[in-house]
């Protein structure tokens, strides 16, 4: 029993589709009225295709906008999905789905059909490429399917991304040319607003080919404004589906020459240091006795100053003047003291952001509140600040501010 199998409940007449394998004894089944229930494996049985042939039952295939009958299993009592034309007419007049499947398999242009159906706008040439197709399993249940309508094999990985879980890979396999996967997952139309974003990683490959290909990564989120207008016939499978092309930008071929060019080049041999330049005018001045005693004839070679590593500030940064300048004995005005404290605050905040600190506490004291007000004003304008608030009052009173960094 696999995901996507059609099963029947042994304790009733209901039929549905296996959407999840919960554990070794339990499966999740979506009944055709889109009601999902957990069922013990021993209480369901897989519906074989031969059963429909022997008992004159027609397989149910819903398209966008179709409404099932009272019994969505399409038994003798429910002929909502029965073809109205005689079976023999199918051989003379192919259906739209058969024509699309023939086009997809042959790679030819528009299928030529007689009768009114020939003018249908859906009979477009099967587009080449890789597609995400959401195919109706029932009116409200969609199966996520990958279609490979190219001439190359494709290695793929399928994953989902939600707000609660950034990414989780759900399937990985190799897909042959002109083929499609089984449903990789199932989505309910009633949960459209909470659908995850699907992420495909695609790598075309050709055995004995003369070029490699770049990896394609496609993230597809769903919006109501564009989702419902994407319904059209899907290539290869020949069914109506919500179709999204994953390779609008075809995978770029990497030739052997390009691979050689992209290989890391050997490190260049450092050139010997050039001798320092000589200032001729200064040298003449020294020889004539007019130059100062300090030697100024030789100009040091221009060398970039080494960049000092950024050091993270302490978690509790004290902005009191005696903490910033413990040896300061000169009298400073209030304006000069405020400038020193704000400069120290800005420097500590920049170093905290540069070293990816999560939070920092600035101890500014009570005083007349000028320093606290200016610090809060600057924090409120900084986009890298998640929020700030008074630090623990039992420890600092109202004399410190806790800053949470993004």
C-alpha positions as CSV (number, residue, x, y, z in Angstrom):
1,X,0.0,0.0,0.0
2,X,1.5,3.3,-1.1
3,X,0.5,7.0,-1.1
4,X,-1.9,7.6,-3.9
5,X,-3.5,4.1,-4.0
6,X,-7.2,4.0,-4.2
7,X,-8.7,1.9,-1.4
8,X,-12.0,0.7,-0.1
9,X,-13.1,0.5,3.6
10,X,-13.9,-3.1,4.5
11,X,-16.4,-1.9,7.1
12,X,-18.4,0.1,4.6
13,X,-18.8,1.0,0.9
14,X,-16.7,4.2,1.0
15,X,-13.7,4.5,-1.2
16,X,-10.8,7.0,-1.0
17,X,-7.2,7.8,-1.7
18,X,-4.3,7.1,0.7
19,X,-2.7,10.5,1.4
20,X,-0.3,9.7,4.2
21,X,1.3,6.6,5.8
22,X,1.0,7.5,9.5
23,X,2.8,4.5,10.9
24,X,3.1,0.8,10.3
25,X,-0.5,0.2,11.3
26,X,-2.3,3.4,10.4
27,X,-2.9,5.3,7.1
28,X,-4.7,8.5,6.3
29,X,-7.5,8.2,3.7
30,X,-9.2,11.1,1.9
31,X,-12.8,10.0,1.2
32,X,-14.1,11.4,-2.1
33,X,-16.0,14.1,-0.3
34,X,-12.6,15.3,0.9
35,X,-13.1,14.2,4.5
36,X,-9.7,12.8,5.7
37,X,-9.8,10.1,8.3
38,X,-7.1,7.8,9.9
39,X,-7.8,4.1,9.2
40,X,-6.1,0.9,10.2
41,X,-4.4,-0.8,7.3
42,X,-6.1,-4.1,8.0
43,X,-9.5,-2.3,7.5
44,X,-8.8,-1.1,3.9
45,X,-8.1,-2.9,0.7
46,X,-6.5,-1.6,-2.5
47,X,-9.0,-1.3,-5.4
48,X,-7.5,-3.1,-8.4
49,X,-7.9,-1.8,-11.9
50,X,-9.3,-5.1,-13.1
51,X,-12.3,-4.7,-10.8
52,X,-13.5,-1.7,-12.8
53,X,-13.3,-3.7,-16.0
54,X,-15.0,-6.8,-14.7
55,X,-17.8,-5.0,-12.9
56,X,-18.3,-2.3,-15.5
57,X,-17.0,0.5,-13.3
58,X,-15.4,3.6,-14.8
59,X,-12.4,5.3,-13.2
60,X,-13.1,8.7,-11.7
61,X,-11.0,11.6,-13.0
62,X,-12.1,15.0,-11.9
63,X,-11.0,18.2,-13.6
64,X,-11.2,21.8,-12.4
65,X,-14.9,22.8,-12.1
66,X,-16.4,19.3,-12.3
67,X,-18.8,18.2,-9.7
68,X,-19.2,14.5,-8.7
69,X,-22.4,12.6,-8.3
70,X,-23.8,11.3,-5.1
71,X,-21.4,8.3,-5.2
72,X,-18.0,9.5,-6.4
73,X,-16.9,5.9,-7.0
74,X,-18.6,6.0,-10.4
75,X,-20.5,2.7,-9.9
76,X,-23.5,1.7,-11.9
77,X,-25.7,3.9,-9.8
78,X,-23.6,7.0,-10.5
79,X,-23.0,7.8,-14.1
80,X,-21.9,11.4,-13.6
81,X,-18.5,10.6,-15.1
82,X,-19.7,8.1,-17.7
83,X,-19.0,9.0,-21.3
84,X,-22.2,9.7,-23.1
85,X,-20.8,8.5,-26.5
86,X,-20.6,4.8,-27.3
87,X,-17.3,3.1,-26.4
88,X,-16.7,2.3,-30.1
89,X,-16.7,6.0,-31.0
90,X,-13.5,6.5,-29.1
91,X,-11.4,4.6,-31.7
92,X,-12.8,6.9,-34.4
93,X,-12.8,10.2,-32.5
94,X,-9.9,10.5,-30.0
95,X,-10.6,12.4,-26.8
96,X,-8.8,15.6,-26.0
97,X,-6.7,13.8,-23.3
98,X,-5.6,11.1,-25.7
99,X,-4.6,13.8,-28.3
100,X,-2.6,15.7,-25.7
101,X,-0.9,12.5,-24.5
102,X,0.0,11.7,-28.1
103,X,1.4,15.2,-28.6
104,X,3.5,15.0,-25.4
105,X,4.9,11.6,-26.2
106,X,5.9,12.5,-29.8
107,X,7.0,16.1,-29.2
108,X,5.0,17.2,-32.3
109,X,2.9,20.2,-32.7
110,X,-0.8,20.6,-32.3
111,X,-2.8,17.4,-32.6
112,X,-5.0,17.3,-35.7
113,X,-8.5,16.2,-34.8
114,X,-11.8,16.3,-36.7
115,X,-15.0,17.7,-35.4
116,X,-15.7,20.7,-33.2
117,X,-13.1,19.7,-30.7
118,X,-10.4,20.6,-33.2
119,X,-10.9,24.3,-32.5
120,X,-10.5,24.0,-28.7
121,X,-8.0,26.5,-27.4
122,X,-6.6,23.9,-25.0
123,X,-5.1,21.9,-27.8
124,X,-1.7,23.6,-27.7
125,X,1.6,22.1,-28.5
126,X,3.1,20.4,-25.5
127,X,5.7,22.8,-24.1
128,X,9.2,21.5,-23.5
129,X,10.5,21.7,-20.0
130,X,10.0,20.7,-16.4
131,X,6.6,21.3,-14.8
132,X,5.0,21.3,-11.4
133,X,1.4,20.0,-11.9
134,X,-1.3,20.0,-9.3
135,X,-3.6,17.3,-10.5
136,X,-7.1,16.7,-9.1
137,X,-7.5,13.4,-7.3
138,X,-11.0,14.5,-6.2
139,X,-12.7,17.9,-6.5
140,X,-10.9,19.2,-3.4
141,X,-7.8,17.1,-3.2
142,X,-4.7,17.8,-5.4
143,X,-1.7,15.7,-6.0
144,X,1.7,17.4,-6.4
145,X,3.4,15.9,-9.5
146,X,6.6,16.6,-11.3
147,X,6.6,16.3,-15.1
148,X,9.7,15.9,-17.2
149,X,8.8,16.9,-20.8
150,X,12.5,17.0,-22.0
151,X,14.9,14.6,-23.6
152,X,17.2,14.3,-20.6
153,X,17.0,12.5,-17.3
154,X,16.5,14.7,-14.3
155,X,17.7,14.2,-10.8
156,X,15.3,16.0,-8.4
157,X,14.7,16.8,-4.8
158,X,11.3,17.9,-3.5
159,X,10.8,19.7,-0.3
160,X,8.3,22.0,1.5
161,X,8.7,25.2,3.4
162,X,6.3,26.6,6.0
163,X,6.4,29.4,8.6
164,X,6.8,26.9,11.4
165,X,9.4,24.7,9.6
166,X,11.9,26.5,7.2
167,X,12.6,23.5,5.0
168,X,12.1,19.7,4.9
169,X,13.0,17.4,2.0
170,X,10.2,14.9,1.3
171,X,11.3,13.1,-1.9
172,X,14.3,12.6,-4.1
173,X,14.6,10.4,-7.2
174,X,15.6,10.3,-10.9
175,X,12.9,11.1,-13.5
176,X,13.2,9.7,-17.0
177,X,12.5,11.8,-20.1
178,X,8.8,12.2,-21.1
179,X,7.5,10.9,-17.8
180,X,6.0,12.1,-14.5
181,X,6.2,11.1,-10.9
182,X,3.5,9.7,-8.7
183,X,2.0,12.3,-6.3
184,X,4.8,13.6,-4.1
185,X,2.3,15.1,-1.6
186,X,-1.3,16.1,-1.4
187,X,-2.9,19.5,-0.9
188,X,-6.5,20.3,0.1
189,X,-8.2,23.2,-1.6
190,X,-9.9,24.1,1.7
191,X,-6.4,24.7,3.2
192,X,-5.3,26.9,0.3
193,X,-4.3,29.8,2.6
194,X,-1.9,27.6,4.6
195,X,-0.3,25.7,1.8
196,X,3.4,25.3,2.1
197,X,5.8,26.7,-0.5
198,X,7.2,23.8,-2.6
199,X,10.9,23.8,-3.4
200,X,12.4,21.7,-6.3
201,X,16.1,21.2,-7.0
202,X,16.6,19.9,-10.5
203,X,19.7,18.6,-12.2
204,X,19.4,17.5,-15.9
205,X,21.9,14.8,-16.8
206,X,22.7,12.9,-20.0
207,X,24.7,9.7,-20.0
208,X,27.8,10.0,-22.2
209,X,26.9,13.7,-22.8
210,X,29.6,16.2,-23.6
211,X,28.5,18.9,-21.2
212,X,27.5,19.2,-17.5
213,X,24.5,21.2,-16.3
214,X,24.0,23.7,-13.5
215,X,21.7,22.9,-10.6
216,X,18.3,24.6,-10.8
217,X,16.5,25.6,-7.6
218,X,12.9,26.7,-7.8
219,X,10.7,27.9,-5.0
220,X,7.0,28.0,-5.9
221,X,4.5,29.7,-3.6
222,X,0.8,29.9,-4.4
223,X,-1.3,33.0,-4.6
224,X,-5.0,33.0,-5.4
225,X,-4.6,35.8,-8.0
226,X,-2.4,33.6,-10.2
227,X,-3.2,30.0,-9.1
228,X,-6.7,29.6,-10.6
229,X,-5.7,31.1,-13.9
230,X,-2.9,28.4,-14.3
231,X,-5.3,25.6,-15.1
232,X,-4.5,24.1,-18.5
233,X,-3.7,20.7,-20.1
234,X,-0.5,19.2,-18.7
235,X,2.0,17.6,-21.1
236,X,2.9,13.9,-20.8
237,X,0.0,13.0,-18.5
238,X,-2.7,14.5,-20.7
239,X,-4.9,15.8,-17.9
240,X,-6.1,19.2,-16.9
241,X,-3.9,20.5,-14.0
242,X,-2.7,23.7,-12.3
243,X,0.6,23.9,-14.2
244,X,3.7,25.9,-13.3
245,X,6.9,25.7,-15.3
246,X,10.0,25.2,-13.2
247,X,12.7,25.9,-15.7
248,X,11.8,29.3,-17.3
249,X,15.5,29.7,-17.3
250,X,16.9,26.5,-18.8
251,X,19.9,24.9,-17.1
252,X,23.1,26.3,-18.5
253,X,25.5,23.8,-20.0
254,X,29.0,23.8,-18.5
255,X,31.5,22.7,-21.2
256,X,34.8,21.1,-20.3
257,X,36.6,24.3,-21.3
258,X,34.5,26.3,-18.8
259,X,35.1,23.7,-16.1
260,X,38.8,24.2,-16.6
261,X,38.4,28.0,-16.5
262,X,36.4,27.8,-13.3
263,X,39.0,25.6,-11.6
264,X,40.9,27.5,-8.9
265,X,44.0,29.0,-10.4
266,X,47.3,28.4,-8.5
267,X,48.2,31.2,-6.1
268,X,50.5,33.7,-7.8
269,X,54.1,33.9,-6.6
270,X,54.5,37.1,-4.6
271,X,56.7,39.7,-6.2
272,X,59.7,40.9,-4.3
273,X,59.1,44.1,-2.4
274,X,60.1,47.2,-4.3
275,X,62.6,49.4,-2.6
276,X,61.2,52.4,-0.8
277,X,61.1,55.6,-2.9
278,X,63.5,58.4,-2.4
279,X,62.5,62.0,-2.1
280,X,65.2,63.8,-4.1
281,X,64.3,67.3,-2.9
282,X,64.4,66.2,0.8
283,X,67.7,64.5,0.2
284,X,69.3,67.6,-1.3
285,X,68.0,69.7,1.6
286,X,69.6,67.3,4.1
287,X,72.9,67.3,2.3
288,X,72.9,71.1,2.2
289,X,72.2,71.4,5.9
290,X,68.9,73.1,5.5
291,X,66.8,70.0,6.4
292,X,65.7,69.2,10.0
293,X,67.7,66.6,11.9
294,X,64.9,64.1,11.6
295,X,65.6,62.0,8.4
296,X,63.0,62.8,5.8
297,X,64.7,61.6,2.6
298,X,63.3,58.1,2.6
299,X,59.5,57.7,2.0
300,X,58.1,54.5,3.4
301,X,56.5,52.2,0.9
302,X,52.7,52.5,0.8
303,X,51.4,49.5,2.6
304,X,47.8,49.0,3.6
305,X,47.3,49.2,7.3
306,X,46.3,45.8,8.8
307,X,42.6,45.7,9.7
308,X,42.1,44.9,13.4
309,X,39.5,42.3,14.2
310,X,36.2,43.5,15.5
311,X,35.9,42.8,19.3
312,X,32.4,42.2,20.7
313,X,31.5,44.6,23.5
314,X,30.6,43.2,26.9
315,X,27.0,42.1,27.4
316,X,26.4,44.9,30.0
317,X,28.0,48.1,28.7
318,X,28.5,50.9,31.2
319,X,28.2,54.4,29.8
320,X,29.1,56.3,33.0
321,X,32.0,58.6,32.5
322,X,34.1,57.0,35.3
323,X,33.7,53.7,33.4
324,X,34.6,55.1,30.0
325,X,37.5,57.3,31.3
326,X,38.7,56.0,34.7
327,X,41.8,58.2,34.6
328,X,40.0,61.4,33.5
329,X,40.7,64.2,36.0
330,X,40.0,67.3,33.8
331,X,36.7,69.1,34.2
332,X,34.4,68.5,31.3
333,X,31.1,70.3,30.5
334,X,27.9,68.4,30.4
335,X,27.8,68.7,26.6
336,X,31.3,67.1,26.3
337,X,30.4,64.3,28.7
338,X,27.2,63.6,26.7
339,X,29.2,63.5,23.4
340,X,31.7,61.0,24.9
341,X,28.9,58.7,26.2
342,X,27.0,58.8,22.8
343,X,30.2,58.0,20.9
344,X,30.8,55.1,23.2
345,X,27.2,53.9,22.8
346,X,27.4,54.1,18.9
347,X,30.7,52.2,18.8
348,X,29.4,49.5,21.1
349,X,26.2,49.1,19.1
350,X,28.1,48.8,15.8
351,X,30.5,46.2,17.3
352,X,27.5,44.2,18.7
353,X,25.8,44.1,15.3
354,X,29.1,43.2,13.5
355,X,29.7,40.2,15.9
356,X,26.1,38.9,15.7
357,X,25.3,39.4,19.3
358,X,21.6,38.7,20.2
359,X,21.3,41.4,22.9
360,X,23.2,44.0,24.8
361,X,22.4,46.1,27.9
362,X,23.4,49.8,28.0
363,X,23.8,51.1,31.6
364,X,23.2,54.9,31.3
365,X,21.9,55.7,34.8
366,X,19.0,57.9,35.8
367,X,20.4,61.5,36.0
368,X,18.2,64.0,34.2
369,X,17.2,61.5,31.5
370,X,19.0,63.2,28.6
371,X,21.3,60.3,27.8
372,X,18.5,57.8,28.1
373,X,16.2,59.8,25.8
374,X,18.9,60.2,23.1
375,X,19.8,56.5,23.2
376,X,16.1,55.5,22.8
377,X,15.7,58.0,19.9
378,X,18.7,56.5,18.0
379,X,17.5,52.9,18.7
380,X,14.0,53.7,17.4
381,X,15.5,54.7,14.0
382,X,17.8,51.7,13.6
383,X,16.4,49.0,11.4
384,X,18.7,46.4,12.8
385,X,17.1,46.6,16.2
386,X,14.3,44.1,16.9
387,X,13.1,45.9,20.1
388,X,14.4,47.7,23.2
389,X,13.0,48.0,26.7
390,X,14.0,48.9,30.2
391,X,16.4,46.2,31.6
392,X,15.7,44.3,34.8
393,X,14.4,46.9,37.2
394,X,15.3,44.8,40.2
395,X,19.0,45.1,39.2
396,X,19.2,48.4,37.3
397,X,16.0,50.3,38.2
398,X,15.3,52.6,35.3
399,X,19.0,53.2,34.6
400,X,19.6,50.6,31.9
401,X,18.1,49.6,28.5
402,X,18.0,46.1,27.1
403,X,18.4,46.0,23.3
404,X,17.5,42.9,21.3
405,X,19.3,42.7,17.9
406,X,18.0,41.1,14.7
